[in-house]
């Protein structure tokens, strides 16, 4: 019989056996789990190597920890599969979009990293892959390599640099391509790079559109300055880039799934008519639709409006079937606004806001052509203000400008909305009454006369009443050319002013009256002289009173006209007609060009330091383009500006004070000298003299004649000389006809003298 000790030993052995069995079971289970995890790891590696995202691990892992790990891995593979599918769809959409775009694009970072087919085509290589790794500087002409390198450096470093650059590529097969390159900073493969866009500056080659290679996906599209949209076959937007979102003023989430006309309104910029859907047109026709050349406005949120250009092109899949469209939208608001502003300024008078003479004559020509076609009859009214000069003389140029603005508004209010009112120059206006019977036109003209007669112009403590004379001419099938119609209306206006009747309808008697005063005859003579070159230049000497003076004017250029018989005609006979018919700017241009050309080729010889004097009219000073003309003549003839002195009359300066101040300021700054001619005829402008950069005062000949015996003239000349000295001007006395006048001028302190006593005019050169 076993003792207690034996029982205890037996129990211990049994317990150890059970424990050993349990440990063996645990080890076997752990070994199986380790083997399952190892098998799972091998399967996961195989999936990673093959890229087969359709493979699932859980069915092969069983239960336990390996099964839980397999389920987690399957979830990770499924997420990766979804992201890969999404990325593949995005890349596919990008490739389709790129195929429809025409802009050459490349990515540059220490050499080209990627490029599309259009960029490769411009560079003369068959495949974009042949450009990878090549520096952009290597592709352009050596003359532009340094410039391109500097632009790339500055853009990479974020330094200030122009966004666009013009450069020439190396010649390919004898063809030189000039490009406009644009640079934008982007992220490419996670690192900074430059997106380079290239636009060919010239006619493109006549080749088929190349396919687009895969580029940098959405960064490239967001870097473009134009709005880009893509749609599906139903015309619903499936993509919009950043510029498109900015253009619409709404995020992409508010745009996707809608049609183009649901997110913006397309209307004609002129008549505000709604435009047809260009997306539907492109899908229906299968061709590109461009609707930007005629102005139009985009209104996305009902408040903002922008002028845009839209181009819609079909997107095609690999089989050539249409799968949607790509829309390019360009904001041209600034360009259109600048064009409208320039067009308005070119056709309107800056002072009154009425149409200017050029635009008025353009509309008048259209009216004449319609009347000659027998469709309508119109009436032209020619208006000339009475007593306007009194306002300018007593109150100055600013007051005259204000009065002209107010009178222009009166005339505008007195006519119909369909009529045209224009300022033809100075205090002359025109009214074009379209489709208006002559009797009705007479009533309108009477209304204008009454409105102006009732008007009172108040300036400080002075009140002025003015009037207006109106000449009417009917425009019908029998009307002549534009010049004839204007001349007829002007003649009727002249008769109205002379007779005091205010309104006069043109008749043959008016033409006879105009002919009797000789102006129309001289108009014809002047026009033919300008065409046939029948003007000629003379020159009269100007001498210093002190022989020791070596600077100052030496000759004054004088104009003569040869009539049909070859007789030389003095300016007094034709100048009135030239001014009335606004031919003085043309005459002065001929004088300046001819005189400078003669001086430049050595036909005119002056002592060193002395200058040649050329007269300018008031109409010419008011010509905005004359300053540029003079500067161009000086450049072409190589005449030193300090050898030229321009003479302008006191009245011409005051009448065109702003233009005169700019004209004198610019040319005086270049070295030209200026003399105020006929000084003393109007003594209302002393306050303006100190603001003009003048060099000489030329006393009017009226005060020099009989200077030795006329005490009043002596007092006037003495006062003028004193004024000139206070303004640091030198004084010229003209019309010195005898020795007594010469001695008196010398004794009174005149600096220069001119007249028959000094020398008679002789042909120039």
BAKE-618458 format. One line per 8 residues: their letters; for each residue x, y, z of C-alpha. Coordinates in Angstrom, 2 decimals, always signed. Example, Ala and Ser with C-alpha at 12.3 -4.5 7.8 and 13.67 -1.06 7.14 Angstrom:
residues 2
as) +12.30/-4.50/+7.80; +13.67/-1.06/+7.14
END
This chain:
residues 765
xxxxxxxx) +0.00/+0.00/+0.00; +1.45/+3.29/-1.05; +2.20/+5.89/+1.45; +1.25/+9.57/+1.38; +4.54/+10.50/-0.17; +3.93/+8.26/-3.18; +0.50/+9.84/-3.82; +2.02/+13.28/-3.74
xxxxxxxx) +4.68/+12.30/-6.28; +2.08/+10.74/-8.56; -0.06/+13.92/-8.46; +2.93/+16.09/-9.27; +3.87/+13.93/-12.21; +0.33/+14.09/-13.56; +0.28/+17.92/-13.20; +3.59/+18.21/-15.00
xxxxxxxx) +2.24/+16.03/-17.80; -0.85/+18.17/-18.22; +1.26/+21.34/-18.19; +3.59/+19.86/-20.78; +0.64/+18.95/-22.97; -0.76/+22.46/-22.71; +2.63/+23.98/-23.57; +2.98/+21.67/-26.56
xxxxxxxx) -0.52/+22.69/-27.77; +0.31/+26.37/-27.40; +3.58/+25.96/-29.27; +1.84/+24.06/-32.08; -0.84/+26.86/-32.35; +1.77/+29.60/-32.29; +3.75/+27.80/-34.96; +0.66/+27.55/-37.15
xxxxxxxx) -0.11/+31.29/-36.64; +3.48/+32.24/-37.45; +3.32/+30.09/-40.56; +0.00/+31.75/-41.54; +1.46/+35.24/-40.98; +4.53/+34.28/-43.01; +2.30/+33.03/-45.84; +0.25/+36.29/-45.59
xxxxxxxx) +3.43/+38.35/-45.84; +4.57/+36.44/-48.92; +1.17/+36.95/-50.57; +1.27/+40.72/-49.72; +4.75/+41.01/-51.26; +3.49/+39.20/-54.36; +0.59/+41.68/-54.66; +3.00/+44.60/-54.30
xxxxxxxx) +5.31/+43.16/-56.96; +2.60/+42.29/-59.50; +0.43/+45.35/-58.85; -2.66/+43.11/-59.00; -5.00/+45.13/-56.79; -7.84/+42.69/-57.44; -6.14/+40.07/-55.23; -7.59/+39.63/-51.67
xxxxxxxx) -5.69/+38.07/-48.72; -8.44/+37.26/-46.19; -9.76/+34.09/-47.89; -6.30/+32.51/-47.58; -5.50/+33.62/-44.03; -8.05/+31.72/-41.93; -9.05/+32.88/-38.45; -7.07/+34.46/-35.67
xxxxxxxx) -4.50/+37.25/-35.80; -3.49/+36.40/-39.36; -7.12/+36.74/-40.46; -7.46/+40.14/-38.76; -4.21/+41.29/-40.35; -5.37/+40.03/-43.75; -8.67/+41.95/-43.44; -6.76/+45.15/-42.63
xxxxxxxx) -4.46/+44.59/-45.61; -7.47/+43.98/-47.87; -9.00/+47.28/-46.77; -5.72/+49.04/-47.57; -5.57/+47.37/-51.02; -9.19/+48.33/-51.74; -8.48/+52.00/-50.84; -5.37/+52.00/-53.00
xxxxxxxx) -7.37/+50.44/-55.82; -9.99/+53.22/-55.60; -7.35/+55.97/-55.56; -5.51/+54.40/-58.48; -8.73/+54.15/-60.44; -9.58/+57.80/-59.68; -6.08/+58.92/-60.64; -6.27/+56.91/-63.86
xxxxxxxx) -9.59/+58.56/-64.72; -8.12/+62.03/-64.01; -5.04/+61.31/-66.10; -7.26/+60.00/-68.92; -9.37/+63.17/-68.80; -6.21/+65.27/-68.85; -4.87/+63.45/-71.90; -8.16/+63.98/-73.73
xxxxxxxx) -8.10/+67.65/-72.75; -4.49/+68.01/-73.84; -5.31/+66.55/-77.25; -7.82/+69.37/-77.82; -5.51/+72.19/-76.67; -3.20/+74.04/-79.04; -0.77/+75.66/-76.65; +2.75/+74.27/-76.48
xxxxxxxx) +3.70/+73.36/-72.89; +6.87/+72.09/-71.20; +8.10/+71.67/-67.63; +11.60/+73.00/-66.94; +13.82/+72.22/-63.93; +17.54/+72.09/-64.70; +16.47/+70.97/-68.14; +13.16/+69.93/-69.64
xxxxxxxx) +11.38/+67.31/-67.51; +8.28/+66.88/-69.68; +6.78/+68.39/-72.83; +3.78/+67.90/-75.06; +3.69/+67.06/-78.76; +3.03/+70.67/-79.84; +6.14/+71.85/-77.99; +8.17/+69.07/-79.60
xxxxxxxx) +6.79/+70.02/-83.02; +7.88/+73.64/-82.59; +11.35/+72.46/-81.56; +11.61/+70.22/-84.63; +11.80/+66.83/-82.86; +9.44/+63.91/-83.56; +8.81/+62.92/-79.94; +8.56/+64.86/-76.65
xxxxxxxx) +10.78/+62.23/-75.01; +13.72/+63.50/-77.08; +13.47/+66.85/-75.27; +13.69/+65.41/-71.74; +16.91/+66.49/-70.04; +17.83/+69.12/-72.66; +18.21/+72.71/-71.39; +15.71/+75.19/-72.80
xxxxxxxx) +18.61/+77.53/-73.60; +19.93/+74.89/-76.02; +16.73/+74.98/-78.07; +16.64/+78.74/-78.74; +18.83/+80.75/-81.10; +22.23/+81.59/-79.55; +21.32/+85.29/-79.59; +18.50/+84.57/-77.13
xxxxxxxx) +20.21/+81.91/-74.97; +21.56/+84.34/-72.38; +18.23/+86.14/-72.10; +16.31/+82.89/-71.62; +18.82/+81.67/-69.03; +18.44/+84.88/-67.04; +14.61/+84.68/-67.16; +14.68/+81.06/-65.97
xxxxxxxx) +17.03/+81.93/-63.11; +14.91/+84.84/-61.91; +11.64/+82.90/-62.12; +13.13/+79.89/-60.25; +14.35/+82.18/-57.45; +11.10/+84.13/-57.30; +12.82/+87.38/-58.33; +10.95/+90.12/-60.25
xxxxxxxx) +10.90/+89.26/-63.95; +8.56/+89.76/-66.93; +5.95/+87.03/-67.25; +6.48/+86.84/-71.03; +9.53/+86.75/-73.25; +9.94/+86.76/-77.03; +12.61/+84.43/-78.42; +13.53/+82.60/-81.60
xxxxxxxx) +14.08/+78.84/-81.76; +17.00/+77.40/-83.67; +16.13/+77.19/-87.34; +14.67/+73.81/-88.34; +14.75/+72.91/-92.04; +15.32/+76.55/-92.91; +12.28/+77.75/-90.95; +12.72/+80.19/-88.08
xxxxxxxx) +10.07/+80.07/-85.36; +9.52/+83.08/-83.11; +7.74/+82.34/-79.83; +6.23/+84.20/-76.93; +7.26/+82.25/-73.82; +5.29/+82.48/-70.55; +6.63/+81.22/-67.22; +4.70/+80.01/-64.15
xxxxxxxx) +6.03/+78.38/-60.98; +4.50/+74.95/-60.22; +5.17/+71.74/-58.25; +6.30/+68.83/-60.42; +6.94/+65.42/-58.85; +6.84/+67.13/-55.46; +9.55/+69.66/-56.28; +9.46/+73.29/-57.58
xxxxxxxx) +9.61/+73.67/-61.37; +8.61/+76.11/-64.11; +5.71/+75.61/-66.49; +6.75/+77.10/-69.85; +3.96/+77.94/-72.32; +4.90/+78.82/-75.91; +2.76/+80.66/-78.47; +4.01/+80.95/-82.04
xxxxxxxx) +4.17/+84.60/-83.18; +3.31/+84.22/-86.81; +1.27/+82.02/-89.13; +1.35/+78.38/-87.98; +2.61/+75.62/-90.22; -0.05/+73.94/-92.35; +0.13/+70.54/-90.70; -2.29/+68.22/-89.00
xxxxxxxx) -2.84/+68.80/-85.30; -0.47/+66.56/-83.36; -1.58/+64.48/-80.45; -0.83/+65.60/-76.93; +1.55/+63.68/-74.72; +0.95/+63.10/-71.03; +2.26/+66.12/-69.09; +1.87/+67.41/-65.55
xxxxxxxx) -1.87/+66.95/-65.10; -3.87/+69.51/-63.12; -1.02/+71.84/-62.12; -0.52/+72.75/-65.76; -4.20/+73.59/-66.26; -4.41/+75.65/-63.09; -1.33/+77.60/-64.18; -3.01/+78.74/-67.42
xxxxxxxx) -4.37/+82.28/-67.51; -7.43/+81.29/-69.54; -10.48/+79.64/-68.05; -10.71/+75.97/-69.13; -13.84/+73.83/-68.82; -14.63/+70.28/-70.01; -18.09/+68.84/-70.52; -19.59/+65.43/-71.17
xxxxxxxx) -21.80/+64.49/-74.12; -24.79/+66.14/-72.43; -22.92/+69.44/-72.23; -22.58/+69.26/-68.44; -19.37/+70.57/-66.92; -17.10/+67.87/-65.48; -13.98/+69.99/-64.89; -13.09/+73.69/-64.41
xxxxxxxx) -9.60/+75.06/-63.73; -8.68/+77.80/-61.26; -8.88/+80.63/-63.83; -12.37/+79.47/-64.79; -13.47/+79.51/-61.16; -12.10/+83.05/-60.76; -13.89/+84.14/-63.93; -17.25/+82.82/-62.71
xxxxxxxx) -16.71/+83.96/-59.15; -17.77/+80.60/-57.76; -15.99/+77.38/-56.64; -15.88/+74.24/-58.76; -18.45/+72.49/-56.54; -21.08/+75.06/-57.64; -20.22/+74.54/-61.32; -19.79/+70.80/-61.88
xxxxxxxx) -22.81/+69.03/-63.31; -24.29/+72.21/-64.83; -24.30/+73.43/-68.41; -22.34/+76.48/-69.52; -25.45/+78.63/-69.89; -26.54/+77.68/-66.37; -23.43/+79.24/-64.84; -23.15/+82.33/-67.03
xxxxxxxx) -25.14/+84.42/-69.48; -23.74/+85.02/-72.96; -25.08/+88.11/-74.69; -24.05/+90.38/-77.54; -22.10/+93.31/-76.14; -23.82/+95.72/-78.52; -27.54/+94.90/-78.55; -27.62/+92.60/-75.47
xxxxxxxx) -29.24/+89.76/-77.41; -28.74/+86.27/-75.95; -26.22/+84.15/-77.84; -26.77/+80.52/-78.81; -25.13/+77.80/-76.72; -21.66/+77.28/-78.26; -21.25/+73.92/-76.49; -24.38/+72.53/-78.12
xxxxxxxx) -23.20/+73.89/-81.49; -19.84/+72.15/-81.13; -21.42/+68.84/-80.09; -23.88/+69.02/-83.00; -21.47/+70.13/-85.72; -18.42/+68.20/-84.53; -16.24/+71.23/-85.24; -14.72/+74.10/-83.32
xxxxxxxx) -16.98/+77.06/-82.44; -15.40/+80.47/-81.82; -17.69/+83.32/-80.80; -15.24/+85.83/-79.40; -14.50/+88.17/-82.28; -17.84/+89.88/-81.90; -17.96/+91.52/-78.51; -19.95/+89.82/-75.80
xxxxxxxx) -20.47/+90.01/-72.07; -20.42/+87.29/-69.43; -22.56/+87.75/-66.35; -22.09/+84.95/-63.87; -23.69/+86.20/-60.65; -26.05/+88.80/-62.12; -23.89/+91.66/-60.87; -20.51/+91.44/-62.60
xxxxxxxx) -20.08/+91.72/-66.33; -16.94/+90.99/-68.32; -16.09/+90.99/-71.98; -14.84/+87.54/-72.99; -13.84/+85.41/-75.95; -15.02/+81.78/-76.00; -13.69/+78.85/-78.03; -15.32/+75.41/-77.85
xxxxxxxx) -13.70/+72.28/-79.36; -14.98/+68.68/-79.38; -13.15/+66.04/-77.31; -12.71/+62.69/-79.03; -11.82/+59.29/-77.61; -9.35/+56.78/-79.05; -11.95/+55.61/-81.57; -12.49/+59.14/-82.83
xxxxxxxx) -15.95/+59.44/-81.31; -17.00/+62.68/-79.61; -16.98/+62.22/-75.85; -17.47/+65.83/-74.73; -16.06/+69.33/-75.28; -13.30/+71.55/-73.98; -14.11/+75.25/-73.49; -11.46/+77.98/-73.41
xxxxxxxx) -12.63/+81.33/-71.99; -10.44/+84.44/-72.21; -11.20/+87.62/-70.24; -10.67/+90.61/-72.57; -12.45/+93.25/-70.45; -9.38/+95.47/-70.10; -8.58/+95.22/-73.81; -12.16/+95.95/-74.88
xxxxxxxx) -12.43/+98.80/-72.37; -9.22/+100.36/-73.66; -10.43/+99.94/-77.25; -13.76/+101.62/-76.44; -11.99/+104.46/-74.62; -9.58/+105.04/-77.49; -12.43/+104.89/-80.00; -14.42/+107.45/-78.00
xxxxxxxx) -11.47/+109.79/-77.65; -10.73/+109.53/-81.36; -14.30/+110.48/-82.31; -15.30/+113.03/-79.64; -14.28/+116.54/-78.71; -12.52/+116.50/-75.34; -13.94/+119.89/-74.27; -17.65/+119.54/-75.03
xxxxxxxx) -18.16/+115.78/-75.32; -19.75/+116.26/-78.76; -18.49/+114.33/-81.76; -15.42/+115.97/-83.30; -15.05/+117.22/-86.86; -13.60/+113.93/-88.12; -16.50/+111.84/-86.79; -19.06/+114.45/-87.87
xxxxxxxx) -17.75/+114.42/-91.43; -17.81/+110.59/-91.38; -21.51/+110.59/-90.44; -22.21/+113.37/-92.92; -20.61/+111.31/-95.69; -22.87/+108.38/-94.82; -25.90/+110.69/-94.94; -24.85/+112.06/-98.33
xxxxxxxx) -24.47/+108.55/-99.74; -27.89/+107.47/-98.45; -29.49/+110.61/-99.90; -27.78/+110.15/-103.27; -29.23/+106.63/-103.32; -32.67/+108.25/-103.24; -33.71/+106.69/-99.94; -33.86/+109.77/-97.66
xxxxxxxx) -33.40/+113.51/-97.37; -31.38/+115.10/-94.60; -30.36/+118.60/-93.53; -26.96/+119.98/-92.48; -26.83/+122.99/-90.15; -23.63/+125.04/-89.81; -23.50/+127.16/-86.62; -21.17/+130.05/-85.77
xxxxxxxx) -21.39/+131.75/-82.36; -21.62/+135.54/-82.19; -19.57/+137.61/-79.74; -17.62/+134.62/-78.45; -14.30/+136.45/-78.85; -15.45/+139.07/-76.32; -15.65/+136.40/-73.63; -12.14/+135.14/-74.39
xxxxxxxx) -10.67/+138.63/-74.53; -12.25/+139.90/-71.31; -12.25/+136.79/-69.13; -9.65/+134.49/-70.63; -9.47/+131.04/-72.14; -10.91/+129.18/-69.15; -14.09/+131.24/-69.23; -14.40/+130.66/-72.98
xxxxxxxx) -14.07/+126.90/-72.48; -16.78/+126.89/-69.82; -19.09/+128.86/-72.08; -18.50/+126.48/-75.00; -19.39/+123.51/-72.78; -22.65/+125.15/-71.68; -23.62/+126.22/-75.22; -22.89/+122.69/-76.50
xxxxxxxx) -25.34/+121.32/-73.93; -27.97/+123.88/-75.02; -27.65/+122.86/-78.67; -27.77/+119.16/-77.77; -30.99/+119.65/-75.78; -32.65/+121.54/-78.64; -32.39/+118.74/-81.22; -33.81/+115.23/-81.51
xxxxxxxx) -32.11/+112.16/-80.04; -31.54/+110.82/-83.55; -29.62/+113.92/-84.65; -25.86/+114.42/-84.46; -24.29/+117.53/-82.92; -20.57/+118.08/-83.44; -17.97/+120.71/-82.65; -16.25/+121.58/-85.92
xxxxxxxx) -13.60/+123.84/-84.41; -13.29/+126.94/-82.23; -16.80/+128.41/-81.84; -18.27/+126.55/-84.82; -20.73/+123.66/-84.48; -22.61/+121.38/-86.86; -25.99/+119.62/-86.63; -26.86/+116.68/-88.87
xxxxxxxx) -30.65/+116.17/-89.02; -31.29/+112.66/-90.34; -34.49/+112.08/-92.33; -35.69/+115.58/-91.54; -37.78/+117.74/-93.93; -36.41/+121.20/-94.61; -39.29/+123.00/-92.86; -38.86/+120.90/-89.72
xxxxxxxx) -35.12/+121.62/-89.85; -35.88/+125.35/-90.00; -38.00/+125.01/-86.84; -35.19/+123.15/-85.05; -32.69/+125.82/-86.11; -35.03/+128.56/-84.79; -35.27/+126.67/-81.47; -31.47/+126.58/-81.23
xxxxxxxx) -31.24/+130.31/-82.00; -33.81/+131.15/-79.30; -32.14/+128.91/-76.72; -28.75/+130.54/-77.29; -30.25/+134.05/-77.37; -31.98/+133.47/-74.02; -28.78/+132.10/-72.50; -26.67/+134.30/-70.21
xxxxxxxx) -23.09/+133.35/-69.43; -21.95/+134.50/-65.98; -18.27/+134.67/-65.13; -17.35/+136.19/-61.77; -18.86/+139.70/-61.85; -19.57/+139.78/-65.60; -22.61/+138.70/-67.59; -22.47/+137.99/-71.33
xxxxxxxx) -25.22/+137.39/-73.85; -24.22/+135.77/-77.11; -25.95/+134.72/-80.29; -25.60/+132.15/-83.04; -25.91/+132.24/-86.82; -27.12/+129.10/-88.60; -26.78/+128.09/-92.24; -28.93/+125.23/-93.56
xxxxxxxx) -28.48/+123.08/-96.66; -30.68/+120.18/-97.73; -28.94/+116.90/-98.56; -30.70/+115.16/-101.43; -30.08/+113.06/-104.52; -28.63/+116.13/-106.26; -26.11/+116.93/-103.50; -22.44/+117.03/-104.39
xxxxxxxx) -19.40/+115.83/-102.49; -18.89/+116.31/-98.75; -16.75/+119.43/-99.27; -19.46/+120.99/-101.45; -22.18/+120.37/-98.85; -20.10/+121.84/-96.01; -19.12/+124.80/-98.18; -22.77/+125.48/-99.02
xxxxxxxx) -23.84/+125.39/-95.37; -20.90/+127.61/-94.43; -21.88/+130.13/-97.13; -25.45/+130.23/-95.82; -24.12/+130.75/-92.29; -21.98/+133.64/-93.54; -25.02/+135.30/-95.10; -27.04/+134.79/-91.90
xxxxxxxx) -24.30/+136.45/-89.84; -23.93/+139.38/-92.25; -27.68/+140.00/-92.56; -28.41/+139.46/-88.88; -31.20/+137.03/-89.68; -29.73/+134.21/-87.54; -31.04/+131.39/-89.82; -30.44/+131.17/-93.56
xxxxxxxx) -31.26/+128.35/-95.95; -28.68/+127.85/-98.67; -29.41/+129.20/-102.13; -27.43/+130.03/-105.26; -27.36/+133.66/-104.09; -25.45/+132.56/-100.97; -22.90/+130.89/-103.21; -22.60/+134.13/-105.18
xxxxxxxx) -22.13/+136.09/-101.95; -19.38/+133.71/-100.89; -17.74/+134.01/-104.26; -17.98/+137.79/-104.08; -15.81/+137.87/-101.02; -13.36/+135.61/-102.81; -13.07/+132.90/-100.18; -14.30/+130.00/-102.26
xxxxxxxx) -11.98/+131.04/-105.06; -9.05/+131.03/-102.66; -10.22/+127.74/-101.17; -9.85/+126.14/-104.59; -6.52/+127.87/-105.13; -5.18/+126.69/-101.76; -6.29/+123.10/-102.30; -4.65/+122.93/-105.72
xxxxxxxx) -1.51/+124.67/-104.39; -1.15/+122.04/-101.68; -1.55/+119.24/-104.23; +0.66/+120.80/-106.92; +3.30/+122.40/-104.70; +2.64/+125.99/-105.87; +3.66/+127.55/-102.55; +7.07/+129.19/-102.27
xxxxxxxx) +9.09/+130.55/-99.37; +10.74/+133.95/-99.01; +12.83/+135.26/-96.13; +13.29/+138.73/-94.65; +16.39/+139.62/-92.57; +16.24/+140.52/-88.89; +19.21/+142.51/-87.56; +20.39/+143.23/-84.02
xxxxxxxx) +20.47/+146.91/-83.05; +23.81/+146.27/-81.34; +26.26/+144.82/-83.92; +28.11/+143.05/-81.10; +25.14/+140.72/-80.50; +25.87/+137.29/-82.04; +22.73/+135.39/-81.00; +19.07/+135.77/-81.89
xxxxxxxx) +16.87/+135.59/-85.00; +18.44/+136.27/-88.40; +15.67/+135.51/-90.94; +11.89/+135.23/-90.90; +10.31/+132.76/-93.33; +7.44/+134.27/-95.34; +4.88/+132.38/-97.45; +3.86/+133.19/-101.02
xxxxxxxx) +1.38/+131.51/-103.37; +1.73/+131.37/-107.13; -1.64/+131.63/-108.87; -2.60/+129.93/-112.13; -0.78/+132.59/-114.14; +2.42/+132.24/-112.09; +2.04/+135.56/-110.25; +3.23/+135.57/-106.64
xxxxxxxx) +0.34/+136.29/-104.22; +0.78/+137.82/-100.74; -0.66/+135.95/-97.72; -3.15/+138.73/-96.91; -5.18/+137.72/-99.96; -5.61/+134.02/-99.18; -5.03/+133.67/-95.42; -8.66/+134.38/-94.45
xxxxxxxx) -9.91/+131.58/-96.67; -7.22/+129.22/-95.35; -8.30/+129.92/-91.78; -12.04/+129.75/-92.49; -11.76/+126.41/-94.25; -9.26/+125.10/-91.67; -6.41/+124.59/-94.11; -3.80/+126.35/-91.97
xxxxxxxx) -2.51/+123.15/-90.32; -1.80/+121.73/-93.80; -0.15/+124.98/-94.94; +1.99/+125.23/-91.79; +3.11/+121.64/-92.16; +4.29/+122.42/-95.69; +6.14/+125.53/-94.49; +7.88/+123.77/-91.57
xxxxxxxx) +8.87/+120.73/-93.62; +10.16/+122.79/-96.57; +12.04/+125.33/-94.46; +13.75/+122.71/-92.29; +14.66/+120.63/-95.35; +16.26/+123.68/-97.00; +18.12/+124.52/-93.79; +19.24/+120.92/-93.32
xxxxxxxx) +20.74/+120.58/-96.81; +22.60/+123.90/-96.54; +20.40/+125.97/-98.87; +19.86/+128.44/-96.01; +23.01/+129.83/-94.41; +22.91/+131.74/-91.14; +25.68/+133.25/-89.01; +26.73/+131.01/-86.09
xxxxxxxx) +24.36/+131.30/-83.14; +21.56/+132.91/-85.18; +18.16/+131.30/-85.80; +15.49/+130.95/-88.52; +11.97/+132.22/-87.62; +8.87/+130.26/-88.77; +5.29/+131.49/-88.21; +2.56/+129.20/-86.85
xxxxxxxx) -1.20/+129.80/-86.88; -3.69/+129.38/-84.06; -5.37/+126.44/-85.81; -2.03/+124.68/-86.03; -1.33/+125.21/-82.31; -4.68/+123.53/-81.63; -3.67/+120.49/-83.73; -2.73/+117.74/-81.27
xxxxxxxx) -0.55/+115.95/-83.85; +1.52/+118.95/-84.92; +4.05/+118.69/-82.07; +5.00/+115.15/-83.08; +5.25/+116.31/-86.70; +7.75/+119.08/-85.81; +9.89/+116.75/-83.70; +9.96/+114.23/-86.56
xxxxxxxx) +11.00/+116.96/-89.05; +13.83/+118.06/-86.76; +15.03/+114.47/-86.48; +14.86/+113.77/-90.23; +16.56/+117.01/-91.30; +19.17/+116.94/-88.48; +18.57/+120.66/-87.86; +19.67/+121.72/-84.37
xxxxxxxx) +16.57/+122.87/-82.43; +18.38/+125.97/-81.12; +18.67/+127.25/-84.72; +14.86/+127.47/-85.03; +12.55/+130.17/-83.59; +8.78/+129.72/-83.90; +6.60/+132.84/-84.03; +3.08/+132.59/-82.60
xxxxxxxx) +0.54/+135.39/-82.31; -0.84/+136.56/-79.02; -4.39/+135.68/-80.05; -3.37/+132.19/-81.23; -1.74/+131.44/-77.87; -4.68/+132.68/-75.79; -7.23/+130.84/-77.96; -5.31/+127.55/-77.65
xxxxxxxx) -3.62/+128.14/-74.29; -3.36/+124.50/-73.16; -2.08/+123.17/-76.49; +0.23/+126.18/-76.82; +1.67/+125.69/-73.34; +2.48/+122.04/-74.06; +3.79/+122.74/-77.58; +6.05/+125.56/-76.40
xxxxxxxx) +7.16/+123.69/-73.27; +8.27/+120.54/-75.13; +10.08/+122.26/-78.01; +11.60/+124.93/-75.76; +12.97/+122.11/-73.64; +14.60/+120.68/-76.78; +16.26/+124.04/-77.50; +13.84/+125.79/-79.86
xxxxxxxx) +13.15/+129.48/-79.30; +9.76/+131.23/-79.34; +8.62/+134.75/-80.19; +5.21/+136.26/-79.45; +4.25/+137.91/-82.75; +1.97/+140.94/-83.33; +2.25/+141.82/-79.64; +0.06/+144.73/-78.60
xxxxxxxx) -3.01/+144.07/-80.75; -4.83/+142.65/-77.76; -3.62/+143.69/-74.33; -5.73/+141.25/-72.31; -3.17/+138.50/-71.96; -0.32/+139.89/-69.83; -1.16/+137.44/-67.05; -0.53/+134.51/-69.41
xxxxxxxx) +2.90/+135.64/-70.60; +4.74/+134.79/-67.40; +3.50/+131.19/-67.66; +4.89/+130.65/-71.19; +8.50/+129.86/-72.03; +9.02/+132.71/-74.52; +12.25/+134.35/-75.67; +11.12/+137.36/-77.71
xxxxxxxx) +8.28/+139.87/-77.93; +7.67/+141.09/-81.46; +5.88/+144.45/-81.31; +3.09/+144.79/-83.84; +3.96/+146.97/-86.83; +1.02/+149.29/-86.14; +2.96/+150.81/-83.24; +6.24/+151.08/-85.17
xxxxxxxx) +4.86/+153.05/-88.11; +5.21/+156.80/-87.44; +7.01/+155.96/-84.21; +9.18/+159.05/-84.49; +6.17/+161.43/-84.50; +3.33/+159.57/-82.74; +3.61/+160.15/-78.99; +0.90/+157.59/-78.19
xxxxxxxx) +2.78/+154.88/-80.06; +5.96/+155.93/-78.27; +4.26/+155.52/-74.88; +2.86/+152.12/-75.88; +6.21/+150.86/-77.17; +7.94/+152.10/-74.04; +5.46/+150.17/-71.88; +5.88/+147.00/-73.95
xxxxxxxx) +9.67/+147.17/-73.70; +9.45/+147.66/-69.94; +7.15/+144.62/-69.66; +9.52/+142.56/-71.79; +12.49/+143.47/-69.59; +10.57/+142.44/-66.46; +9.90/+139.04/-68.05; +13.48/+138.71/-69.37
xxxxxxxx) +12.31/+138.77/-73.01; +14.18/+140.45/-75.86; +12.24/+142.78/-78.14; +11.87/+142.76/-81.94; +10.36/+145.71/-83.82; +8.77/+144.80/-87.16; +7.69/+147.03/-90.07; +10.65/+149.38/-89.65
xxxxxxxx) +10.12/+151.15/-92.97; +12.29/+154.29/-92.72; +15.37/+155.68/-91.00; +13.39/+157.73/-88.49; +11.56/+154.62/-87.24; +14.86/+152.76/-87.05; +16.50/+155.52/-84.99; +13.50/+155.78/-82.68
xxxxxxxx) +13.45/+152.01/-82.09; +17.17/+151.99/-81.36; +16.84/+154.91/-78.96; +13.94/+153.31/-77.07; +15.88/+150.11/-76.40; +14.61/+147.62/-79.00; +16.98/+144.63/-79.43; +16.22/+143.60/-83.05
xxxxxxxx) +14.65/+145.35/-86.04; +12.92/+144.05/-89.17; +11.42/+145.87/-92.16; +12.10/+147.38/-95.58; +14.64/+149.76/-94.05; +16.66/+146.71/-92.96; +16.03/+144.40/-95.92; +13.29/+143.29/-98.28
xxxxx) +12.05/+139.67/-98.54; +13.97/+137.45/-100.96; +13.33/+133.86/-102.15; +14.56/+131.41/-99.51; +17.66/+129.48/-100.53
END
